[in-house]
Amino acid sequence: MNLNLFTGEKKMRILVYQWKAYNYRDILEAFTQLGYEYVTVEQDLDCYDEDREFEEQLAGMILQEACGMVFSVNYFALVTTVCAKLQIPYVVWTCDNPLISMYNRKAFEDCNYFFTFDKTNCLEFQGMGVRHIWYLPLAVNTKRLDYLLDHAEDLNAYQNEISFVGSLYERNSYDMLRPELPQYLQGYFDAAIWAQQCVNGGNILEELLTVDVLEQLQEYFKLEKSKDSFSDLGLIFSTTVLGFKTAQQQRRRALIELAKKYPVTIYSNSNTRDLLRVRYGGSLDYWSEMPKVFYGSKINLNLTIPNIKSGLPLRIWDVLGCKGFLMTNFQAEIPYYFKHKEDLVCFESVEELVELAGYYLEHDEERIQIAESGYQKACRLHTYEQRIQEMMRIVCGNR
């Protein structure tokens, strides 16, 4: 009999709804390591809020498999509908922020147990009155990464001076919308995007969308949302339009400035042809190839999209778990877990990034020592087993 680590009761069987998130495999492995049995279901959704056929399928699986809990990465309101009816907990661990699907009236149901990786997001929803929400950072599976890298025979093919893995967001909706806007709004939004790039470790885009600006914007940008959603124009526009455009400009500028002085490689599905001095390394498989890049690059870049207000994106954990040397823009939560120039290196501007990159390319021993320190800290304190154990302790303690 599998017993709950905290209550002595038989452990609940878990139904895992798998969606488009990279870290499901590591989460499922952690469930197994901790003695939890689970079944999985996958289903593409046109609507996160309501799908009667899928809801019936979920309910049938829960009853047939005798599941006592549903788990997903990120939030799907239709799962709340099922869990509320069956009176079982729906446990959510977020990996995106802001998660637009959480701005839904069903988020206030008592069956929901939210664990968000962004503390700002957690405080926001606590302030709204969401009863079950806790802060829980993301994690890394160093055992899996160690095994992959120890048995890899092609590591030399992934060696770089400086590498960046990620999207350039070149197909952002701002570029399509901008020609339709009056000159005043074009100038205002261009200035807002530039201002955000000058702010390190914070997000000011939504604050810059004043009532007057939003009233004018409504004529050109139509907000579509479900009947249960309480997301507003400011949230949607600052995130899905201005946030992605800001990330595009930030990433391009950083890569261009670095490439003026040092060899830089980008691995991406984006169109990089106009980044003339940046070597294009192709796209990567998250599981089999990306860790080799992180391990083989002298410097790995993390450029956090401004939509993540304070939290640490999955990329930070992935790089450190591969013994990679990480240079990242500053995020407010980094000091909770890692020390600057001891476990990783933070920069506050493109100019500082270029300067620090030059320094660490010339100081191999110091760079390797920092990478090892970050890796050891990830191994000791930030595994998926530790996070899932904390999550289940909270869920069991609040039922």
Secondary structure as a PSIPRED ss2 file (coil, helix, strand):
# PSIPRED VFORMAT (PSIPRED V4.0)

   1 M C   1.000  0.000  0.000
   2 N C   1.000  0.000  0.000
   3 L E   0.000  0.000  1.000
   4 N C   1.000  0.000  0.000
   5 L C   1.000  0.000  0.000
   6 F C   1.000  0.000  0.000
   7 T C   1.000  0.000  0.000
   8 G C   1.000  0.000  0.000
   9 E C   1.000  0.000  0.000
  10 K E   0.000  0.000  1.000
  11 K C   1.000  0.000  0.000
  12 M C   1.000  0.000  0.000
  13 R E   0.000  0.000  1.000
  14 I E   0.000  0.000  1.000
  15 L E   0.000  0.000  1.000
  16 V E   0.000  0.000  1.000
  17 Y E   0.000  0.000  1.000
  18 Q E   0.000  0.000  1.000
  19 W C   1.000  0.000  0.000
  20 K C   1.000  0.000  0.000
  21 A C   1.000  0.000  0.000
  22 Y C   1.000  0.000  0.000
  23 N C   1.000  0.000  0.000
  24 Y H   0.000  1.000  0.000
  25 R H   0.000  1.000  0.000
  26 D H   0.000  1.000  0.000
  27 I H   0.000  1.000  0.000
  28 L H   0.000  1.000  0.000
  29 E H   0.000  1.000  0.000
  30 A H   0.000  1.000  0.000
  31 F H   0.000  1.000  0.000
  32 T H   0.000  1.000  0.000
  33 Q H   0.000  1.000  0.000
  34 L C   1.000  0.000  0.000
  35 G C   1.000  0.000  0.000
  36 Y C   1.000  0.000  0.000
  37 E C   1.000  0.000  0.000
  38 Y E   0.000  0.000  1.000
  39 V E   0.000  0.000  1.000
  40 T E   0.000  0.000  1.000
  41 V E   0.000  0.000  1.000
  42 E E   0.000  0.000  1.000
  43 Q C   1.000  0.000  0.000
  44 D C   1.000  0.000  0.000
  45 L C   1.000  0.000  0.000
  46 D C   1.000  0.000  0.000
  47 C C   1.000  0.000  0.000
  48 Y C   1.000  0.000  0.000
  49 D C   1.000  0.000  0.000
  50 E C   1.000  0.000  0.000
  51 D C   1.000  0.000  0.000
  52 R H   0.000  1.000  0.000
  53 E H   0.000  1.000  0.000
  54 F H   0.000  1.000  0.000
  55 E H   0.000  1.000  0.000
  56 E H   0.000  1.000  0.000
  57 Q H   0.000  1.000  0.000
  58 L H   0.000  1.000  0.000
  59 A H   0.000  1.000  0.000
  60 G H   0.000  1.000  0.000
  61 M H   0.000  1.000  0.000
  62 I H   0.000  1.000  0.000
  63 L H   0.000  1.000  0.000
  64 Q H   0.000  1.000  0.000
  65 E C   1.000  0.000  0.000
  66 A C   1.000  0.000  0.000
  67 C E   0.000  0.000  1.000
  68 G E   0.000  0.000  1.000
  69 M E   0.000  0.000  1.000
  70 V E   0.000  0.000  1.000
  71 F E   0.000  0.000  1.000
  72 S E   0.000  0.000  1.000
  73 V E   0.000  0.000  1.000
  74 N C   1.000  0.000  0.000
  75 Y C   1.000  0.000  0.000
  76 F C   1.000  0.000  0.000
  77 A H   0.000  1.000  0.000
  78 L H   0.000  1.000  0.000
  79 V H   0.000  1.000  0.000
  80 T H   0.000  1.000  0.000
  81 T H   0.000  1.000  0.000
  82 V H   0.000  1.000  0.000
  83 C H   0.000  1.000  0.000
  84 A H   0.000  1.000  0.000
  85 K H   0.000  1.000  0.000
  86 L H   0.000  1.000  0.000
  87 Q C   1.000  0.000  0.000
  88 I C   1.000  0.000  0.000
  89 P C   1.000  0.000  0.000
  90 Y E   0.000  0.000  1.000
  91 V E   0.000  0.000  1.000
  92 V E   0.000  0.000  1.000
  93 W E   0.000  0.000  1.000
  94 T C   1.000  0.000  0.000
  95 C C   1.000  0.000  0.000
  96 D C   1.000  0.000  0.000
  97 N C   1.000  0.000  0.000
  98 P C   1.000  0.000  0.000
  99 L C   1.000  0.000  0.000
 100 I H   0.000  1.000  0.000
 101 S H   0.000  1.000  0.000
 102 M H   0.000  1.000  0.000
 103 Y C   1.000  0.000  0.000
 104 N E   0.000  0.000  1.000
 105 R H   0.000  1.000  0.000
 106 K H   0.000  1.000  0.000
 107 A H   0.000  1.000  0.000
 108 F H   0.000  1.000  0.000
 109 E C   1.000  0.000  0.000
 110 D C   1.000  0.000  0.000
 111 C C   1.000  0.000  0.000
 112 N E   0.000  0.000  1.000
 113 Y E   0.000  0.000  1.000
 114 F E   0.000  0.000  1.000
 115 F E   0.000  0.000  1.000
 116 T E   0.000  0.000  1.000
 117 F C   1.000  0.000  0.000
 118 D C   1.000  0.000  0.000
 119 K H   0.000  1.000  0.000
 120 T H   0.000  1.000  0.000
 121 N H   0.000  1.000  0.000
 122 C H   0.000  1.000  0.000
 123 L H   0.000  1.000  0.000
 124 E H   0.000  1.000  0.000
 125 F H   0.000  1.000  0.000
 126 Q H   0.000  1.000  0.000
 127 G H   0.000  1.000  0.000
 128 M H   0.000  1.000  0.000
 129 G C   1.000  0.000  0.000
 130 V C   1.000  0.000  0.000
 131 R C   1.000  0.000  0.000
 132 H C   1.000  0.000  0.000
 133 I E   0.000  0.000  1.000
 134 W E   0.000  0.000  1.000
 135 Y E   0.000  0.000  1.000
 136 L C   1.000  0.000  0.000
 137 P C   1.000  0.000  0.000
 138 L C   1.000  0.000  0.000
 139 A C   1.000  0.000  0.000
 140 V E   0.000  0.000  1.000
 141 N C   1.000  0.000  0.000
 142 T H   0.000  1.000  0.000
 143 K H   0.000  1.000  0.000
 144 R H   0.000  1.000  0.000
 145 L H   0.000  1.000  0.000
 146 D H   0.000  1.000  0.000
 147 Y H   0.000  1.000  0.000
 148 L H   0.000  1.000  0.000
 149 L H   0.000  1.000  0.000
 150 D H   0.000  1.000  0.000
 151 H C   1.000  0.000  0.000
 152 A C   1.000  0.000  0.000
 153 E C   1.000  0.000  0.000
 154 D C   1.000  0.000  0.000
 155 L H   0.000  1.000  0.000
 156 N H   0.000  1.000  0.000
 157 A H   0.000  1.000  0.000
 158 Y H   0.000  1.000  0.000
 159 Q C   1.000  0.000  0.000
 160 N E   0.000  0.000  1.000
 161 E E   0.000  0.000  1.000
 162 I E   0.000  0.000  1.000
 163 S E   0.000  0.000  1.000
 164 F E   0.000  0.000  1.000
 165 V E   0.000  0.000  1.000
 166 G C   1.000  0.000  0.000
 167 S C   1.000  0.000  0.000
 168 L C   1.000  0.000  0.000
 169 Y C   1.000  0.000  0.000
 170 E C   1.000  0.000  0.000
 171 R C   1.000  0.000  0.000
 172 N C   1.000  0.000  0.000
 173 S H   0.000  1.000  0.000
 174 Y H   0.000  1.000  0.000
 175 D H   0.000  1.000  0.000
 176 M H   0.000  1.000  0.000
 177 L H   0.000  1.000  0.000
 178 R H   0.000  1.000  0.000
 179 P H   0.000  1.000  0.000
 180 E H   0.000  1.000  0.000
 181 L C   1.000  0.000  0.000
 182 P C   1.000  0.000  0.000
 183 Q H   0.000  1.000  0.000
 184 Y H   0.000  1.000  0.000
 185 L H   0.000  1.000  0.000
 186 Q H   0.000  1.000  0.000
 187 G H   0.000  1.000  0.000
 188 Y H   0.000  1.000  0.000
 189 F H   0.000  1.000  0.000
 190 D H   0.000  1.000  0.000
 191 A H   0.000  1.000  0.000
 192 A H   0.000  1.000  0.000
 193 I H   0.000  1.000  0.000
 194 W H   0.000  1.000  0.000
 195 A H   0.000  1.000  0.000
 196 Q H   0.000  1.000  0.000
 197 Q H   0.000  1.000  0.000
 198 C C   1.000  0.000  0.000
 199 V C   1.000  0.000  0.000
 200 N C   1.000  0.000  0.000
 201 G C   1.000  0.000  0.000
 202 G C   1.000  0.000  0.000
 203 N C   1.000  0.000  0.000
 204 I C   1.000  0.000  0.000
 205 L H   0.000  1.000  0.000
 206 E H   0.000  1.000  0.000
 207 E H   0.000  1.000  0.000
 208 L H   0.000  1.000  0.000
 209 L C   1.000  0.000  0.000
 210 T C   1.000  0.000  0.000
 211 V H   0.000  1.000  0.000
 212 D H   0.000  1.000  0.000
 213 V H   0.000  1.000  0.000
 214 L H   0.000  1.000  0.000
 215 E H   0.000  1.000  0.000
 216 Q H   0.000  1.000  0.000
 217 L H   0.000  1.000  0.000
 218 Q C   1.000  0.000  0.000
 219 E C   1.000  0.000  0.000
 220 Y C   1.000  0.000  0.000
 221 F C   1.000  0.000  0.000
 222 K C   1.000  0.000  0.000
 223 L C   1.000  0.000  0.000
 224 E C   1.000  0.000  0.000
 225 K C   1.000  0.000  0.000
 226 S C   1.000  0.000  0.000
 227 K C   1.000  0.000  0.000
 228 D C   1.000  0.000  0.000
 229 S E   0.000  0.000  1.000
 230 F C   1.000  0.000  0.000
 231 S C   1.000  0.000  0.000
 232 D C   1.000  0.000  0.000
 233 L H   0.000  1.000  0.000
 234 G H   0.000  1.000  0.000
 235 L H   0.000  1.000  0.000
 236 I H   0.000  1.000  0.000
 237 F H   0.000  1.000  0.000
 238 S H   0.000  1.000  0.000
 239 T H   0.000  1.000  0.000
 240 T H   0.000  1.000  0.000
 241 V H   0.000  1.000  0.000
 242 L H   0.000  1.000  0.000
 243 G H   0.000  1.000  0.000
 244 F H   0.000  1.000  0.000
 245 K H   0.000  1.000  0.000
 246 T H   0.000  1.000  0.000
 247 A H   0.000  1.000  0.000
 248 Q H   0.000  1.000  0.000
 249 Q H   0.000  1.000  0.000
 250 Q H   0.000  1.000  0.000
 251 R H   0.000  1.000  0.000
 252 R H   0.000  1.000  0.000
 253 R H   0.000  1.000  0.000
 254 A H   0.000  1.000  0.000
 255 L H   0.000  1.000  0.000
 256 I H   0.000  1.000  0.000
 257 E H   0.000  1.000  0.000
 258 L H   0.000  1.000  0.000
 259 A H   0.000  1.000  0.000
 260 K C   1.000  0.000  0.000
 261 K C   1.000  0.000  0.000
 262 Y C   1.000  0.000  0.000
 263 P C   1.000  0.000  0.000
 264 V E   0.000  0.000  1.000
 265 T E   0.000  0.000  1.000
 266 I E   0.000  0.000  1.000
 267 Y E   0.000  0.000  1.000
 268 S C   1.000  0.000  0.000
 269 N C   1.000  0.000  0.000
 270 S C   1.000  0.000  0.000
 271 N C   1.000  0.000  0.000
 272 T C   1.000  0.000  0.000
 273 R C   1.000  0.000  0.000
 274 D C   1.000  0.000  0.000
 275 L C   1.000  0.000  0.000
 276 L C   1.000  0.000  0.000
 277 R C   1.000  0.000  0.000
 278 V C   1.000  0.000  0.000
 279 R E   0.000  0.000  1.000
 280 Y E   0.000  0.000  1.000
 281 G C   1.000  0.000  0.000
 282 G C   1.000  0.000  0.000
 283 S C   1.000  0.000  0.000
 284 L C   1.000  0.000  0.000
 285 D C   1.000  0.000  0.000
 286 Y C   1.000  0.000  0.000
 287 W C   1.000  0.000  0.000
 288 S C   1.000  0.000  0.000
 289 E C   1.000  0.000  0.000
 290 M H   0.000  1.000  0.000
 291 P H   0.000  1.000  0.000
 292 K H   0.000  1.000  0.000
 293 V H   0.000  1.000  0.000
 294 F H   0.000  1.000  0.000
 295 Y H   0.000  1.000  0.000
 296 G H   0.000  1.000  0.000
 297 S E   0.000  0.000  1.000
 298 K E   0.000  0.000  1.000
 299 I E   0.000  0.000  1.000
 300 N E   0.000  0.000  1.000
 301 L E   0.000  0.000  1.000
 302 N E   0.000  0.000  1.000
 303 L C   1.000  0.000  0.000
 304 T C   1.000  0.000  0.000
 305 I C   1.000  0.000  0.000
 306 P C   1.000  0.000  0.000
 307 N C   1.000  0.000  0.000
 308 I C   1.000  0.000  0.000
 309 K C   1.000  0.000  0.000
 310 S C   1.000  0.000  0.000
 311 G C   1.000  0.000  0.000
 312 L C   1.000  0.000  0.000
 313 P C   1.000  0.000  0.000
 314 L H   0.000  1.000  0.000
 315 R H   0.000  1.000  0.000
 316 I H   0.000  1.000  0.000
 317 W H   0.000  1.000  0.000
 318 D H   0.000  1.000  0.000
 319 V H   0.000  1.000  0.000
 320 L H   0.000  1.000  0.000
 321 G H   0.000  1.000  0.000
 322 C C   1.000  0.000  0.000
 323 K C   1.000  0.000  0.000
 324 G C   1.000  0.000  0.000
 325 F C   1.000  0.000  0.000
 326 L E   0.000  0.000  1.000
 327 M E   0.000  0.000  1.000
 328 T E   0.000  0.000  1.000
 329 N E   0.000  0.000  1.000
 330 F C   1.000  0.000  0.000
 331 Q C   1.000  0.000  0.000
 332 A C   1.000  0.000  0.000
 333 E C   1.000  0.000  0.000
 334 I H   0.000  1.000  0.000
 335 P H   0.000  1.000  0.000
 336 Y H   0.000  1.000  0.000
 337 Y H   0.000  1.000  0.000
 338 F C   1.000  0.000  0.000
 339 K C   1.000  0.000  0.000
 340 H E   0.000  0.000  1.000
 341 K C   1.000  0.000  0.000
 342 E C   1.000  0.000  0.000
 343 D C   1.000  0.000  0.000
 344 L E   0.000  0.000  1.000
 345 V E   0.000  0.000  1.000
 346 C E   0.000  0.000  1.000
 347 F E   0.000  0.000  1.000
 348 E C   1.000  0.000  0.000
 349 S C   1.000  0.000  0.000
 350 V H   0.000  1.000  0.000
 351 E H   0.000  1.000  0.000
 352 E H   0.000  1.000  0.000
 353 L H   0.000  1.000  0.000
 354 V H   0.000  1.000  0.000
 355 E H   0.000  1.000  0.000
 356 L H   0.000  1.000  0.000
 357 A H   0.000  1.000  0.000
 358 G H   0.000  1.000  0.000
 359 Y H   0.000  1.000  0.000
 360 Y H   0.000  1.000  0.000
 361 L H   0.000  1.000  0.000
 362 E H   0.000  1.000  0.000
 363 H C   1.000  0.000  0.000
 364 D H   0.000  1.000  0.000
 365 E H   0.000  1.000  0.000
 366 E H   0.000  1.000  0.000
 367 R H   0.000  1.000  0.000
 368 I H   0.000  1.000  0.000
 369 Q H   0.000  1.000  0.000
 370 I H   0.000  1.000  0.000
 371 A H   0.000  1.000  0.000
 372 E H   0.000  1.000  0.000
 373 S H   0.000  1.000  0.000
 374 G H   0.000  1.000  0.000
 375 Y H   0.000  1.000  0.000
 376 Q H   0.000  1.000  0.000
 377 K H   0.000  1.000  0.000
 378 A H   0.000  1.000  0.000
 379 C H   0.000  1.000  0.000
 380 R H   0.000  1.000  0.000
 381 L H   0.000  1.000  0.000
 382 H C   1.000  0.000  0.000
 383 T E   0.000  0.000  1.000
 384 Y H   0.000  1.000  0.000
 385 E H   0.000  1.000  0.000
 386 Q H   0.000  1.000  0.000
 387 R H   0.000  1.000  0.000
 388 I H   0.000  1.000  0.000
 389 Q H   0.000  1.000  0.000
 390 E H   0.000  1.000  0.000
 391 M H   0.000  1.000  0.000
 392 M H   0.000  1.000  0.000
 393 R H   0.000  1.000  0.000
 394 I H   0.000  1.000  0.000
 395 V H   0.000  1.000  0.000
 396 C H   0.000  1.000  0.000
 397 G H   0.000  1.000  0.000
 398 N C   1.000  0.000  0.000
 399 R C   1.000  0.000  0.000
